[in-house]
Amino acid sequence: MVLHDPSRRLLLGAAMVAMVALLGPLPLVAAEPAPRPPPVIDLHVDLSYQVNFRGRSLADGTGQMPARELLPGGVAGVVLPLYVPRWASELGPREQDWTRSRQRLLELLPSTPPYALPGCAVAEGKVRTWFALEGAGPLAAAPERVGHWVQQGVRLFGLVHTWHNELATSSGAPNPSGRGLTERGREVVARVHAAGASVDVSHASDAATEELIALARRDGRPLVATHSNARRLAPHPRNLSDGQLRGIASTGGVVGVNFHSSFLVRGRRAKLADVVRHVQHLVQIMGVEHVALGSDYEGDIRPAVGLESARQLPRLAAALRAKGMSEGDVEKVFARNALRVLCPSE
Ligand SMILES: [Zn+2]
């Protein structure tokens, strides 16, 4: 538009002066782009359960970790436990259920971007995956099968879920005997360690946890709690005492902070700030090298308000920075500590 009326030109000039006064001096360089979300390696995402036993799609799940939110949330890798619910058969979980679940995921992962097939290989724009077992009871009948499952991409072996089995006692059931591992449980642990994998202590009873710390130290293998919090802040049997946290740190292992409200606080819905408190407590007790994230997304959890889905993960990074955590330490908690266990040669 060309202006012929000098009075209008004057008016426009005055308006521009007012605007500059309002906005302040114009920047000499373009505004900095929004910081990239820090990469996240999530140690526990229950999509296999949703896909194989709840009829949900890998792309959408229940909406807590949909594929479309992975890259916006900074997600760079997820551990997918081949969790089999107790009702999968009359005899409970069986090895064939893991085989079927794994096969289904291997079919779906390539056609569900941005997921990559399991393993440590990195590809631009792809989200890495690893398998885990949560409730490894079927191995009691065949401990020698541990090597097979490591070859199938399983990096973390959780011996129990919410009930005792032939390997160990669970935090989810009364344990008046105070027993930890069975003989078969000890054999499975020795084989997991010999194969270069790690045991996942989440869901194990206190007695089993103590034994697992001792066995990990004996074998020089990192012990992992993929999705557990600090019992000091939230007194729940699923959470870990300060002594257990120190024990896990002493093996070189990590604890993944869980976003489920009941494991974060008592008597109310947890908020993002409560997740921050657990991260801070774990860092204080264990050291920043031993703290990671294990959201438990898609595991029928009630997530902390403000962390309802993967897209919101960068908010957690911002909240930790606001509490004074350095960028390097945020990166350790978000990804590097977990990768040390999952891909030790990196
Ligand atoms: Zn679990």
Boltz pocket constraint, residues with backbone or C-beta under 6 A from the ligand:
constraints:
  - pocket:
      binder: B
      contacts: [[A, 134], [A, 202], [A, 203], [A, 227], [A, 299]]
      max_distance: 6.0
